[in-house]
Amino acid sequence: MIIGGGDLAKVINDRDDCIFFACGVSNSLCEDEYEYERERRLLKAMAGYNNDKRLVYFSTLSIYDKDTMYTRFKKEQESYIRTYCPDYCIIRL
């Protein structure tokens, strides 16, 4: 299952054993809390959707060198995944 419709989602080869979470806040300059909350809710729904599938989450390498609303959010999402998803893969682009 592929969640998202952007450039990344369009090039992923779908697999039955994975949920590819390729959507959400894509603008790293975004400061609109509504956008972040929408992704939080969607991730929580997908994390509980099917525990026999691996959740593949696309994050960002900028969490290492920037402290912005966006990078703090990405770290929060990664932490949630590590805590609540039994099988996951976090890819930092």
N, C-alpha and C positions, 0 to 999 in steps of 0.2 A: 504494500500500500504506500502510495506517495501522497503526502500532505503538502500542498503548495502548487503553484502554477507559474512560478517565475522561471528565470533562465536555468537555475540549478535543477529544479524539479523536472524540467523538460528533457534533460540529458541523462537522468538516472534510469537505469534498467530496473524495472520493478521486479520484486521478488516476493514470493508468498510468505517467506519466513521473516520479513522485516517490515517495519514501519519507518519510512524515511520522512523525517520532520524537516522539510525544506521550505519553510514559510515563516512568516513573522516579520519582526522589525528588521528591515534591511538597510535603513538609513542610519549610519552610526552617529549622526548629528541629531537624531530625533530626541526631543525632550517632552513628548506628549505621553503622559502616564497612561492614557486610554489605550494607546498602541501597545504598550508593554503589558498591560493587564489583559488585553485580548489574547496575546501570545501565551501568557501564564495559564489562562483558562484552557486554551486549546491543548497545551502540552499536558496539563493535568488530566484532561479527558483522554488523550491518546496514551498516556502512561498507564492508565487503568483499563484501557480498551481491550487489550489482548495480551496477557502475560506470557504467552508461549511464543511471542514474536520479539525479535531484537528491535529496540528503538535506536535509530541512527539519527543523531542530532548534529546539525551544522552550527558550529560556534565560530570564534574568531581568534586569530593569533594576537590581536591587539590587547587582549587581557593582560599580557605581560608588560606592556610599556605605556599604557594609557589608563587614566582613572576618570572615566566619564560615566554618565548615566547608562549608556549603552554597554560598556564593558562590565560595570557592576551587575547589570541585568543578566548578561551572558553568564557570568560567574554564578549568579543565583540559580539560573536555569540548569547549569551543569551540576550544581550541588543537589538540586531537587532530583535530577535524573539518577545520580549516584545513590541517593537515599531510597528512592521509591521504584526504580526499575530493576528487575532482577537480571535482565540481559540488555546491555546497551553498548553503543559505540559513539563516542563524541569525536567529531572531526573538526579541527580548528583550521579554517582557511585563512 
